[in-house]
């Protein structure tokens, strides 16, 4: 799958793994872990960006915990229609943009956000687009947080291959996330496995 096909698959996605699908699930263990980490490291006035925010279930949980300067980007235009229906206060008060991370991140200023996070999105970035990881550190002023599948789930994150396919369909690229971001000058502050993903908190130095 080339990068453009990879992006198009997520932009057009409906049913399973779509914005509506995740809105039905709602906030989860990862949402709680993210909120706990932000409560510890940030004040509630921090500007926070989620990359691949979908319908906003994680951001809505952060809003419930007192964070209000929230932003998100997602490639699927349905994300923000679902957000308006499921999380209307978030949709009304946040800053949200539709588009690919590869297109939108370069539009932000250096250090535009106190914290940037992503949940199960970076693992789908095509190898040809790995330059976006450096862009993530560029727009982050303090904390960069990843929540990706690192083999916690019995059916995903297989270490013996660099890429696997979810439901025999779209690719999941297996990376050493600690190495990716420490090589870009970040320091890992926290590594917290959950039942599905591993949450890593980095400080951008």
C-alpha positions as CSV (number, residue, x, y, z in Angstrom):
1,X,0.0,0.0,0.0
2,X,1.5,3.3,-1.0
3,X,1.2,6.4,1.2
4,X,-1.7,8.0,-0.7
5,X,-3.8,4.8,-0.7
6,X,-3.0,4.5,3.0
7,X,-4.4,8.0,3.7
8,X,-7.4,7.5,1.4
9,X,-8.4,4.4,3.3
10,X,-8.6,6.3,6.6
11,X,-10.3,9.4,5.0
12,X,-13.1,7.3,3.6
13,X,-13.5,4.8,6.5
14,X,-17.0,4.0,7.7
15,X,-18.4,1.2,10.0
16,X,-15.6,-0.6,11.9
17,X,-12.7,1.7,13.1
18,X,-14.6,4.8,11.9
19,X,-15.3,7.9,13.9
20,X,-18.8,6.6,14.8
21,X,-17.4,3.3,15.8
22,X,-15.0,4.9,18.4
23,X,-17.7,7.3,19.5
24,X,-19.8,4.3,20.5
25,X,-17.0,2.9,22.6
26,X,-16.4,6.3,24.2
27,X,-13.5,7.1,26.7
28,X,-11.5,4.1,27.9
29,X,-8.5,3.1,29.9
30,X,-6.2,5.0,27.6
31,X,-8.3,8.2,28.0
32,X,-7.9,7.9,31.8
33,X,-4.2,7.3,31.6
34,X,-3.7,10.3,29.3
35,X,-5.8,12.5,31.7
36,X,-3.8,11.3,34.7
37,X,-0.5,12.1,33.0
38,X,-1.7,15.6,31.9
39,X,-3.0,16.3,35.4
40,X,0.5,15.5,36.7
41,X,2.7,17.3,34.2
42,X,0.5,20.2,32.9
43,X,-1.7,22.9,34.3
44,X,-5.3,22.9,33.0
45,X,-4.6,26.0,30.8
46,X,-2.2,24.0,28.6
47,X,-2.9,24.0,24.9
48,X,-3.3,20.4,23.8
49,X,-3.5,18.9,20.3
50,X,-4.6,15.4,19.4
51,X,-3.4,14.0,16.1
52,X,-6.0,11.6,14.7
53,X,-8.6,12.7,17.1
54,X,-11.6,11.0,15.4
55,X,-14.9,12.0,17.0
56,X,-13.0,13.3,20.1
57,X,-13.6,10.8,22.8
58,X,-10.2,11.3,24.4
59,X,-10.4,15.1,24.1
60,X,-13.9,15.0,25.6
61,X,-12.5,13.1,28.6
62,X,-9.7,15.7,29.0
63,X,-12.3,18.5,28.8
64,X,-14.3,16.7,31.6
65,X,-11.0,16.8,33.6
66,X,-10.7,20.5,33.3
67,X,-8.6,21.0,30.1
68,X,-10.2,23.6,27.8
69,X,-7.6,24.7,25.2
70,X,-8.1,21.6,23.0
71,X,-7.4,21.1,19.3
72,X,-7.5,18.1,17.0
73,X,-6.9,17.0,13.4
74,X,-8.3,14.1,11.6
75,X,-8.3,12.9,8.0
76,X,-11.9,11.6,8.1
77,X,-14.3,14.5,7.5
78,X,-17.1,12.5,9.3
79,X,-15.1,12.9,12.5
80,X,-16.4,16.4,13.2
81,X,-20.0,15.7,12.3
82,X,-20.0,12.8,14.8
83,X,-18.2,15.1,17.4
84,X,-20.9,17.7,17.0
85,X,-23.5,15.1,17.8
86,X,-21.8,13.2,20.5
87,X,-19.6,15.9,22.2
88,X,-21.2,19.2,21.3
89,X,-19.4,21.3,23.9
90,X,-16.1,20.0,22.7
91,X,-17.0,20.7,19.1
92,X,-18.1,24.3,19.9
93,X,-15.1,25.3,22.0
94,X,-12.2,23.4,20.4
95,X,-10.1,24.1,17.3
96,X,-10.5,21.2,14.8
97,X,-9.2,20.7,11.2
98,X,-9.8,18.1,8.6
99,X,-6.9,16.7,6.7
100,X,-3.9,14.4,6.7
101,X,-1.3,14.9,9.4
102,X,1.3,15.1,6.7
103,X,-0.5,18.2,5.3
104,X,-1.6,19.9,8.5
105,X,1.3,19.6,10.9
106,X,3.6,21.9,8.8
107,X,1.0,24.7,9.1
108,X,1.5,25.0,12.9
109,X,4.2,27.2,14.4
110,X,7.1,25.8,16.4
111,X,6.0,24.9,19.9
112,X,2.4,25.7,19.1
113,X,1.1,23.3,21.7
114,X,2.1,22.6,25.3
115,X,1.2,18.9,24.7
116,X,0.6,16.8,21.6
117,X,-0.7,13.2,21.7
118,X,-1.9,10.5,19.4
119,X,-3.8,7.3,20.1
120,X,-3.3,4.4,17.6
121,X,-2.6,6.8,14.8
122,X,1.1,7.0,14.4
123,X,1.3,3.2,14.0
124,X,-0.5,3.6,10.7
125,X,1.9,6.3,9.3
126,X,3.5,4.9,6.1
127,X,7.3,4.5,6.2
128,X,7.7,7.1,3.5
129,X,6.0,9.6,5.7
130,X,8.1,9.1,8.9
131,X,9.3,12.7,8.6
132,X,6.1,13.6,10.4
133,X,7.5,12.3,13.7
134,X,10.0,15.2,13.6
135,X,7.2,17.6,12.8
136,X,5.4,16.3,15.9
137,X,8.4,17.3,18.1
138,X,8.6,20.7,16.3
139,X,5.1,21.7,17.2
140,X,5.3,20.4,20.7
141,X,6.6,22.8,23.4
142,X,6.7,20.4,26.3
143,X,5.0,16.9,26.3
144,X,4.6,14.5,23.4
145,X,2.5,11.4,24.2
146,X,2.1,8.2,22.2
147,X,-0.5,5.5,22.9
148,X,0.2,2.8,20.3
149,X,-0.2,-1.0,20.1
150,X,3.1,-2.6,21.2
151,X,2.0,-6.1,21.5
152,X,-0.3,-5.8,24.5
153,X,-3.3,-7.2,22.6
154,X,-3.0,-10.9,21.9
155,X,-3.9,-10.3,18.3
156,X,-1.8,-7.3,17.4
157,X,1.6,-5.8,17.7
158,X,3.5,-8.9,16.6
159,X,7.2,-8.3,17.1
160,X,8.4,-10.8,14.5
161,X,7.4,-8.5,11.6
162,X,7.8,-4.8,10.8
163,X,4.2,-4.6,9.5
164,X,1.0,-6.6,10.0
165,X,-2.5,-6.1,8.7
166,X,-5.5,-5.4,10.9
167,X,-8.4,-7.7,9.8
168,X,-6.3,-8.5,6.8
169,X,-6.9,-5.0,5.5
170,X,-5.0,-1.9,6.5
171,X,-1.3,-1.9,7.7
172,X,0.0,-1.5,11.2
173,X,3.7,-0.6,11.2
174,X,5.6,-1.8,14.3
175,X,8.2,0.7,15.6
176,X,10.2,1.2,18.7
177,X,8.5,4.3,19.9
178,X,11.0,5.1,22.6
179,X,13.8,5.0,20.1
180,X,11.9,7.0,17.5
181,X,11.4,10.0,19.8
182,X,14.6,9.8,21.9
183,X,16.5,9.8,18.6
184,X,14.7,13.1,17.9
185,X,15.9,14.6,21.1
186,X,13.1,13.8,23.5
187,X,13.4,12.2,27.0
188,X,10.9,9.5,28.0
189,X,9.3,10.4,31.3
190,X,6.7,7.6,31.6
191,X,5.9,4.2,30.0
192,X,2.5,2.8,31.1
193,X,1.1,-0.4,29.5
194,X,-2.7,-0.7,29.3
195,X,-4.7,-3.7,28.3
196,X,-4.5,-2.6,24.7
197,X,-1.8,0.0,24.2
198,X,1.3,1.4,25.7
199,X,1.2,5.0,26.7
200,X,4.6,6.8,26.6
201,X,5.1,10.4,27.8
202,X,8.1,12.3,26.3
203,X,9.5,15.7,27.2
204,X,10.7,17.6,24.1
205,X,14.1,19.1,25.0
